[in-house]
């Protein structure tokens, strides 16, 4: 199978007519005749730029005669430039072959730290070009073969074998698509390789995902090693499914479980499916709508026992003797707040049998020392003595997996090892018997990409780009001055001037910009109140951009710019963000983000500011939105912002939202029992005005932020009903900006007016 990995030759004489140029071109021609592409560069310029080509090169050939290098800052410019080039390449790639060649310099002239990184010296006229070419190509082929992880290698070999298939899928390697015009279009769009690689689990040479053997099993073991785990299971339908696997392996009906209240809905689905009884750990929250951390005190065993005593569903349970079966924590939160996992392990080891960290948004943290103990599985940490540690990670969210690529990582405790056969029973319950092999391959490749030093370099680049974006936003703000407005990026008040800096700057604490402890009544930049020392930090690659109009204490200013208008504007110009709140929106600096992307975002924000300040007509600056919502086309951008802003202020929605999420919620039934009313059809559809005191049968989840307000079996309280009424009125007055609330039923009444209901346990 043909891949494009050229051999790079860097030589000022590559196109010259002197003997050096003739010799290097002869070598280049010999390499080309052997089937390898050559890229010849005639100017060294900034060697670091050429080093960046390490990801697409199969080898580098560098001329090292004295005249090839411009004068460097030290006595021997050859050594200085060569060392800089090698360090730049090896920062990400320890294996790509590097050759040097010349007539005057030999290994006697180069220090050992350079020599040990080279694959050979070439003296151009001592051997034939054909012999030298074959030697270089042998090394290049060996390198390309070595970078293939186990499953991807087997998949390439299978696809290249061109075997006729008599098994499913029915398109038979893409052939079926060629029999139809629209099928031809589909085939041309995705390409033959993807379709040839879409195979059935009957292909023995690829191994079995369901049994974790063969090439797939080898890949899972390789990924476990890379991610510091004892066991790894690839999952092809997302971390929602990974979570359910962990829960079905560890939780039985009526078990007591400890759960982050702001968990992903898949955890709540797991509670329903297993018949468990949850006790919730309640996070903090600020008035921007940003979810904060669970205070460290909530993880105290005594605190959890008190929650068990207070839960009316556990009245018959002895809180002093029962041990929760699992603790699930969202690590990190949607907005990037992390926990010191070693502290949590120390607090709960032996009390909770299984510690589960939902790291859907944190698979990158294991690969850079910046994150320290703020992820679940470190290479040199002491394991819990009794509790087994699980981590579920979305490879497709922050790493280079394709959509739905996920995995389950398991780290045994000192006393307990995972029973792989028993775990696989839960795995089989949730895994398709027809898994998509392209997703498996992306799990395999994504893990291989994160092998240090390459993975460390990729994560460092993400952090550096995120910090450069923050610095650029602050520079723009400073230039506008105090009398003008600009967007803020939520985070520490002080940033290092260059580079990544120290992680301690991102630890959440209650101090001012100079490190002085805040007095009572004051608050830090995060707005979460008192923080236990060293317990939480903000992941800098997750950037929340705050729009004007709302203060951290929940007070509305006279004018404001709701975030939903900004993000709809950005969408018109090809910039799509991850999540939008009331006065904030969220962007991710994954390993795929580039300077071009974040600089484009910044310039589009500048364009928004100009359009807002000039109150440009919406039909001009947001034409697509106006086509969908023509009622706004005669308004200006600033007029629309003020219209929505005043409605938010009228209903005091920032404080209402915070109070609603932090209000006491009353469980009246086990979640599984309440949900069972759906199957039995013993539910009642209740208008939102009559919901207070009723028991929900469904999750009630506003998007954003996608965190359930209620789970089945809980009671609608006054704050939640007030919030639902606000959304009803807001949707009528501001169509196009409504909050999507899963669990609400919309029905048009006889009068033509939209009515809103929720499904409850029938009286």
N, C-alpha and C positions, 0 to 999 in steps of 0.2 A: 504494500500500500504506500503510495507516494506522499511524503510530507515535505514541506518546504522549510528546511533548516540549512541555510547557506553557510559556507565557510567564509569568514570575513578576513580579508587581507588588508593590512594597513601599511602602506608604503608610499612615500612621496614619489618614488620612481615608477609607480605602477603603469603610467602611460608615457614614460620617457623612452628615448631611443638609445640610452646608454646601456652598458652591459648589465647593470643591475635591473633595469626595467625589462630588458629582453629576457633575463632569467626568470623573473617573477611572473611574467606573462606566460612563459612556457610552462611553468608549474600550474598556473591557473588553467591553461588549456588542457593539461593532462588531468586535472581534477574534474573539469567539466566533461571530458570524454568518459570518465568513470561514472557519470550520472549525478554528480553533485553540483549544485549551483555555487557560484563564487560571487561575492560582492567585494569589489576592489575600491579602496578609499585612498585618495592621493594626498590627503592633508590630515595630520594628526589633530590639529585644532585642540579642542577640549576632549581629552581622552575619556573623561567620564561619560561623555555623550555616547561614545562607541561602546563603552562598558555596559550601558543600558540595553544594548542589543543581546545581552546574554540569554534572554528567554527565547530568542529565535535563531541563535547561532548554533551550529554543530561543532565549530572550532574557530579559534582565532590564530592568525599568523601575523606577527609583528616584526617589522624590521627594526633592528637596534643599532645600526651603524650610527656614529656620533652625529652625522649631519641630518639624521631623520628627526631629531628632537630639537625643539626650540629651547633656548637657555632656561634653566630652572632656577629656583631660589637657592639651591645648594651647589656644592662644588661639582658633583657628578650628575648632570641633568639626565643622563640615560637611566641611572638607577632611580632617581626621584620619579621620573615620569612612568617608568615601568612598574615601580612599586605602587604608585597611585592607581594605575590602570588595574593591576591585579587585585588590589584591595577592593576596588569598586565592583569588579566582577564577582569576587569571592564573597562579598557581603551577602549576595543572594544565591550564588551558584558555586558550590565547592568542587564540581566535577567537570565542567565543560573544558575540553582540551585547549591549552594555550601553548603555542609554539613561538619561539623567537628565531630569527635568522639574520645573518649578516656575515661580513668577511673579516672584520677587525676585532669584534668583541666575542669572547668565549666565556665558558662557565667560570674561568679563573677570575673574570672581572666582575662577577655578580655575587652578592651576598646570599647566604643560605636561605633566608626567609623568602627570597624570590625564587631561587632554584627549586625549592621543594614544591612550588606551585606550578612548575612548568612540566609539560609532557614531552618536551624535546627541543634540541637545537638543530637548526638546519643551516648548513653551509652550501650555498646554492649549486656550486659547480663541482661538488665532490661526488654526487650521484646523479643519475638521470632524472629528469623531471617525472617520468612515469613511475619510477621506484619510490621517489619521495611522495608523490601523490597517493599511491596505494597505501603507504605507511600512514599518512595523515587520515585517509578515508577509513582505514581500519579502526583507528582511534575514535573517529567521529561516529562511525556506526556502533561501536561498542558503547560509547556514551549515550547515544539515542536509545539503544536497547536497554541500558541500565536505568533510565529514568521512568520506564513504564512500570506502574504498580501492577500487582498480580492479576486482578480481574480485567483491567483495561488491556493488558497484554494478551490475555486469552481471547478477549472479544475481538481484538484486531486480527489475531491469527485465524479466528473462526470466519470473520467477514472476508478475509483475504482468500480463504480456502475455496470459496465459490461452490459450496455444496448445494445440491438441490434439496429443498426442504419439503417434507410431506406432513409437517406439523403446523399447528396454529402459531402465529396469527394468520388469518385468511388472506392477507395481502401478499403472502409468500415472498418476503424480501422486497416488497414494493411493486411486484409484477402486476398485481390486480389493478393498481392505480393507472397503469399504462393503457388500460382498456377503456378508459373514459376520458372525455375532454377535461372535466373538472379534476379527475384523478391525475391526469397529466400535469395540471397546474400544481396540485398538491405535491406530486413527486418532484417537480422542478424546484418548488419552494424549499422543501426539507432536504432534498438531496438523497442520493442512493445510499451513502454510508449509514445514515441514521436508520433508514428503512431495512437495510440488510442486517443491521445490528439489533433490530426489534425482533427478538426470537422467543421461543417457548422455553419453559423450564425443562423440557425434554432433552435439551442439548447438554450431554453429559460433560463434555470438555470444559464447559463454563462453570460447572459446579452448581450446587443447589442452594438458593437463598433460604429455603424452608428448613434445610438440614445444616446449613452453614458449613458445607464441605467444599472440596475442590478449590478452584480459583477464587470463588466468593469467600469461602472460609479463610483462605490465606489473606485476602484483602481485609477482612474484618480484623484478623489478628494483627495485621500491619497497622491498621488505623488505631487499634487499641494501644499499641506501643507508642505511636506518635502522639496520641492524646493523653498519655499517662494513665491509662486504665488497664484493668485486668481482662476485661471483656468488652467487645463492641458488637453491636447488632445493627446492620444497615436497615433502614426503614424507608419504603418507597412511597408512603402517603402521608408524610409530614409529621411534625412533632406533636400535633394533636393525637395522632395514633401512637407515637412513641410513649406519650404520657399514659395512655390507656393500657398499653402493654405492662408498664411498670406497676400500675395500680392493680391490674388483674392478677399479677404475680404475687402481690404483697398484701392485698386487702380482701377480707371476707365479709359477708353480711353481718351487720351490727358492730363491726369493729369501730373503735374510736380512732379518728384521724385528725391531724393538726394541719390546717391549711391556711395559706396566705389569702386574706379576704379579697385581694385584688388579683387573684390568679386568672389564668386563661380559662375560657369556658370549657376546654377539654378536661380540665381537672374536675370541674363541676359535673360534667357528663360522667366522669369516672366515679364520682361519689354516687350518682344516681344508679349507674350500672352495677356497682359492687354492693349497694345496700348499706354503705357505711354511714356513721353519724359524725358529722364534722364539728370541730370546735375551731373557731377562726381567730387568726392573728390579725389585728387591725393596723393597717399602715397609717401614716400621717398623710397630709395633703395640703397643698397651698392654694391660694385663691386664684392662681393662674390656671388651676385645674390639673396641675402636675402632681402625679402620684409620688409620694415620698416613701421613705423606708418604714418598716415595722420597727418600733423602738426595741433596743436590745432587751429591755426589761420584759417584753412579751415572750421572750424565749426562755425565761427562767422556769424551771420545773414547777416551782410553787405557783407561778402565775398560770401555767397551763392547767394544773390541778384545780385551781380556783375556777377556771372557765368550765371545766368538766362539771364541777359542783353546781354551777349556775345554769347549766343547760337543762331545760325541762325534759328533753328527750333522753337524758342520761340520769334520771332520778334514781334508778335502781342500780346504778354503777357505783362502786366504791372508788372514788377518785384517788385514794391513797395507794391502791393496789393495781388498778388497771394501767396498762402501758399502751400508749398510742401505737398503732401499727406502722404509720408512716407520717412524716412531716414533709409537706411540699411547699417550696419557697420559689417565688418568681425572681430569678437571678439572671439578667438584670430586669428592673422594671422597664416598662415601655419607654420611659424618658431617660433611662441610663443610670439609675441609682443601683449601686452594687453593695453587697454585704461581705464582711470578713467571714468567710465560710469556716475558717479554723476556729473562730470564737464560737460559732453556732455548734460545730461538732463537739467542742469541749463541753458546752452546756448540756447537750442532749444525748451524748453517747451513753448507751445502755438504758436510757429511759424510753427513747423512741427507737423502734427496731430498724427502721429503714429511713434514711435521709435522702430526700429527692430534691434536687436542684433543677428547676425548669430553666435551662440556659439556652432557650431558643434564640436569644439575642446576644449570646456571649461565647460562641465557639472559638473566637479569636484570642481570648484572654490567656489561654494556656501557653501561648507562644511568645510572650514578651514579658520581661521582668517588671515592666511598668505596673502590671496588675497584681503582683505579689500574691497575697492570700485572698484576693477578691475574686476567686473562681474556685470551682469545687474540687479539682484534682491536680495537685502540684506534684512534680516528680520526686522531690526530696522531703516531702512532709511525712510526719508520723501519722499512720492510719488510726481511725477510731478503734478502740479495743473491741467493741461489741456491735456497733451499728454499721450496716452495709450502706455504701454511698452510691446513689444513682444520679446520672446527669443525662438529660435529654436535650439535644441540640439541633437547631435548624441549620443544616449545612448550606441551604439555599439562601438564608437571610443575610449572613455576613461573610461567608466564604464563597468558594467558586462552584457550589453545587447548583444543579438546575432545580426548578420548582418541585416541591415535595420531597427533596432529598433531606433526610434526617438520620440520626442514629441515637441509640441508647448506649451509654457508657456505664460500666459498673466497676467499682473498686471494692474488693473484698475488705472486710475488717480483719483485725488480727486474729479473731476467734472464729469467724464465719466466712465461708466461701460460697459464692453463688452456685446453686445447683443448676447447671446449664440445661439439663433435660427438663426440669420443672419450669424454668423460665420460658423455654421454647414452647410449652403448652399455651402460655399466655400470648407469646409471640404469634403462634399459628392462628389464634382466635381473631387476630386483627390484621393479618397479612393476606393479601390476595395470592391465590395460587397462580396468578398470571402477572407477576411483577414486571415493571418496565425496566429493561436492562440498561437503558440509557441513564436512568436515575441511579442504578447501582454503580455504573461506571463513573458517574459524577461524584458519588461518595468516595469511591476509590481514588480518583484523581485529586479531589479536593484535599483528602488527607495527605497524599504524597506531596502536594504543593506546600503544605504547612510544615514539612520536615525542616527543622533548622539546618542551615541558617536562613534558607529562603523564606520560611514562614515568619521568622522573626523580623526579617527585613520588610515583608509585606505589611505586617501589623504596624511596624514603626512608621512606614510611609503613610498609613491611614491616620495615625495619631498626628503626624507632622502636618498633613494636609488639613486636618480638622483645626489644628491650632493656627495655621496660616490663615484659614478662613476667618476664624474669630479675630485674629489681629487685623485683618483687612477690614472687617466690619467696624472695629473700634476706630481704625484710622479714618474711615468715612465719617463716623459719628463726630470725631474730634474736629474734623474740617468743617462740618456744618455748624458746630458750636452750640452753646446752651440755648440760643434763641430759636433754634430750628429743631425739627424732629428727625429721628432715624430709628431703624429697628435695632433692638438689643438681642444679644445672644446670651441666653441664660447660662450662668456658670460663675466660677470664682471671679472676684473683683480684680485680682492681679494675675497677669500671665507673664511667663518668661518671655524675654524679647525675641529669642530665637530657639529653635530646636524643640525637643519634647519636654524637657524639664523634669521635675520630680513629681512622682505620684502624690506625695503628701500635700501638694497644692490643691489636689482635687478631693481630698478627704473632707467630708461634710462636718463642719463644726460651727459653733456659735461665736464667731469672732468677727471683728471688723477687718478692713483691708490691711491694717498694720499689725494684725495678729492680736489685738487687744480684745479681751473678753467683753462681749456685749453685756449691758446692764439689763435688768428686768424691764420688760416692755419693749425692748428693741429686738430686732431680728436680723439674721444674716441674709445673704443673697438668696439662699434657697427657700426661706420661708417656712421651714419645718420645725422651728423651735429648737429645744435642747437636743443635742446629739451626743451619744456615748462616744468617748474618744476612740478613734481608730476603727469604728465599727462600720462606717459607710463611706463610699466615695462615688463621684460622678465619673462615668466613662466619657472621656473627651470626644470620642468619635460620634457620639450621639448629641446632636446640636438642636436645641429648642430655640427658635427665633420668636421673640416676644414683640408684638405689635403695640403701638401706642393706644392708650385709652383706659387701661385698667391698672391700678396699683396693686402691689403685692399684698396689701391688707384687704383687698376686695372692693375698694372704693372706685367708682367710675369717675373719670375726668369729664369735663364739659364736652369735649370732642374725642373721638376715637376711631380706630380702624380695626374692625373685626377681622380675625385671621381668615375666615372663610372667604371673604372678598379678595384678599391678597392671593390666596391659593387658587381661586377660580381665575383670577387674572393671569397668574403664572402658567396655568394649564393652557390658556389661549396661546402662549408663546413657547410651548414645548417643555415646560419645567413642571414635573409632577412630584409632589412631596409625599412623605410617608404617612403623616397623620396631622389633622387639623383640629385645634381646640377653639375656645372662645377668642382668646387674644394671643394665641401662640400656635406655631406649627413646627413640625419636627422633620429633620433630615438626617440621613445616615451616611457616615463616611466609611463605606465598606472598602475592601481591598480593591474594588473596581473603580473607585472614584478618582478622578483626575483633576489637575489644576484647571483644565478647560471647563469642566462641569461647574465647579464651585465659583469660578470667576464669572461664568455666564449667569449663574443664579444672582450673584451680587449686582451685575449690570442690569438684570431684569428688575431687581428691587429698586435700583436707581430710576428705571423707566416708570415703575409704578409711582414712586414718589413725585416725579415730574407730572404725571397724569393726574395724581391726586391734588397736588398743589394748584394745578391749572384747572381743576374740576372739569377735565375733559369729558365729553359726552360718551356715555356707555356704548352707544352704537358704533363709535369709532374705536375705542380701546378694548372692548369686550364683545365683539360682534357675534361670536358663537353663543355666548351666554344670552345675549339679547334675542337671538332667534328662538331659543327655548323659553325665554321669559320676556315677551315683548312689552309687558307692563312697565319695564324699567328703562326702555330705550331712550326716553326723553330726559332721563335723569343724568346728572353728572356723576363722576366717580366719587367725589367728596360728598355729594348729596346722598348717594346710596349708603356710603359708610356711616354717615350721621344718622340716617333713618334706622339702620339696623342697630347701631350703637345705642340710640335712645330707647329702643325697645328692650335691649338687654338691661339698661340702667333702670327702666321702669319696673321691671320684675326682680331687680337685684339678683340676677341669675348667678353671678359668681359665688356669692355667699350661699345662695340656695343650693347650688350644686355641691359645694363643699359640705354643708350641713347634712345634705341628703346622704352622701356617701359615708359620712362619719356618724350618722344616727344609729341608735340601737335598733337592731333587727331581731324580731321575735320568731324563733322556729316553733311551728305548731305541729308539724309532722315530719317524719323522716323524708328526705328528698326522694328516695325511691318509692315510698308509699304515695306521696303526692303525685309524682309523675305517672304512677300506675293508673290514676284516674283518667288519663288520656286514653289508654288502651281500653279501659272499661266503659268509656263514654259517659262518665259520671262527672262531667265538667259543666260549668256555667259561664257564659260570656257576659262579663259585667262591664257596664259603662264606667269610664274612669271617674266620674263624679261619685260613684257609689263603691269605689274600691277599698276605701279605708277599712281595715279590719278583716278583709278577705284573704284567703290563703291561695297563693299562686300555684298553678300546676306546671308553669314553664319558667325558663330563664327570662328575666327582663333586663335587656342589655342595650344601653345607648351607645351609638357609634358616632363620633368618638366619645370616649376613649376605648370602647369595646370591653369594658369591665362590667360584669353583671351587677345590677342593683339588688336583685332578689334571685334566690334559687328556689326550686320547687319545695313547698312546705313552709315557706316564710310568709309573713303577714305584711300586707301593704300598710305603711304608716302615713301620717299626715304629710311629712316632708316629701315623700315620694309622690303622693297624689298631687301635691302642689306643683311639683316639677313637671308631672305629666300634663297638668292643666296649662302650665306655661307653654309647653311645647305645642299643645293644641292651638293656643291663641297665636303663637309665633308663626306656626306653619300657615295659618290663615292670612296673617298680615305680611309675611315675607316668604312667599313660595320661592323655592330654589335654594333656600338656606336652612331648610328644616333639618332636625336631627333624626337620623334613622334609628328607631328604637325597636330592636327585635323583641318579640313577645307582645307587642301591641298589634291589635287587629284593626284594620281600617275598613269601614263599610259605609257606603253612601246611603243616607237615610231617604225616606220618602219625599222629604222636602228638598232633596238634592244636595244637602250639606253633609260633608264627611263627618262620620262619627268614629269614636275611638273606644276600644274595649280591651280587656285582658281576660284570659281564660283562668278560671278559679275553680277550686273544689266546690262542687255543688252542695248547697245547704240541704 
